Amino acid sequence: MKKKTIICPIKYRHGYLKVKPLTTIIVGIKCLDGVVVASDSQSEFGRGVDVKRLNANKITTFDSRYIFAGAGILAHIRTLVENVTFYIQNQEAQQRSQLNKDEAEKVAEQALWALVKHYHVDRSNVLGVTDREYFTPITIFAGRHIAENSVNYYMYFLHGADGTVEPVDDYGAAGSGAAYAELLLKSLYSENIMVDEGIKVGIYIIEEVKSIDPHCGGDTQVAVLKTISQSEPQVSLRILNKTEIDTILREVKPKLDLVRTELVTKILKGDLDENKIRGITGSS
């Protein structure tokens, strides 16, 4: 089967896609038993004036094995995701097996290169422009592969601007709120984190970023790949609904806020020394 590049037609009038790039927050967290991907749902675009909506679906799943979450122009994110999933289907049809981690990385790179050529080379030649910043989505690409009674999870950032596939070994964030998110992830992430903990971290971080970044907002969205059986590896892909997210947020946010507002204050005042903190946390 010959590979081809598919391009989603953008049917909007000239000027519609002039948006503030990467206006969003997306977060990916690799856990011992899976992957957690979270985002906000605010989008902004130009229609003569700046307009925003709070119902953008920024997380896409594919074949119960892959999660995508994009930052940037929604139409470009959709194009990127459709191209990558097409290349995945095409390659798996050729080799008659599911892609492993290395194969998924290579296929994603091929799909990205085709898009970079289309938007930054072919488009420039046809229009007589040198706009190298037209197609610039950044997308989280998370997946899993089952082999030899084990599940291998992986996560990448796909950079539409130059076709780079960036491996993510622990966590990462993209969008206008990425700096805030990375700071929180640095504090809340641990190398032994499990999916159930990662979900709470992801929700809390998205909510915190929305509270400070004017370009992030709307409902929080979460998707999860998780191992549900170790003896005979099985993986579930789940999209959390709003009720589940709100329940987790009510449980976690007051406690984490208390740590920030009470414990940190006491440490700064000198009311808590290192030994007292170790006694509270039970660490040695």
Number of C-alpha atoms within 10 A of each C-alpha: 7 6 10 12 17 16 16 13 8 11 8 9 8 8 11 13 19 15 18 16 21 23 22 30 33 33 28 31 27 27 26 16 21 27 28 30 30 30 33 28 21 23 26 24 20 14 14 9 7 11 11 14 12 14 14 16 16 25 21 15 20 13 9 13 16 20 26 25 29 30 25 26 25 21 15 23 22 19 18 29 25 18 22 24 18 18 23 20 15 17 20 14 12 11 9 10 9 17 20 16 16 10 14 23 19 14 20 25 21 18 25 26 18 17 26 22 14 16 21 19 15 13 17 16 12 8 9 9 11 12 13 15 13 19 22 21 25 27 27 29 28 28 24 25 17 15 10 7 10 15 19 15 24 24 29 22 22 26 20 26 19 17 20 16 21 15 15 17 14 18 20 22 26 26 23 22 24 20 14 18 24 17 12 18 21 11 8 15 18 15 10 11 18 18 21 14 15 25 24 17 24 27 25 24 26 28 20 16 23 23 11 12 16 13 20 26 25 16 20 25 24 27 23 26 26 23 21 13 13 12 8 10 14 14 21 13 19 14 16 16 12 13 9 11 19 15 10 16 17 11 12 15 18 11 11 12 11 11 13 12 11 11 15 14 13 14 13 10 10 10 11 15 12 10 11 11 13 12 10 9 9 8 8 6
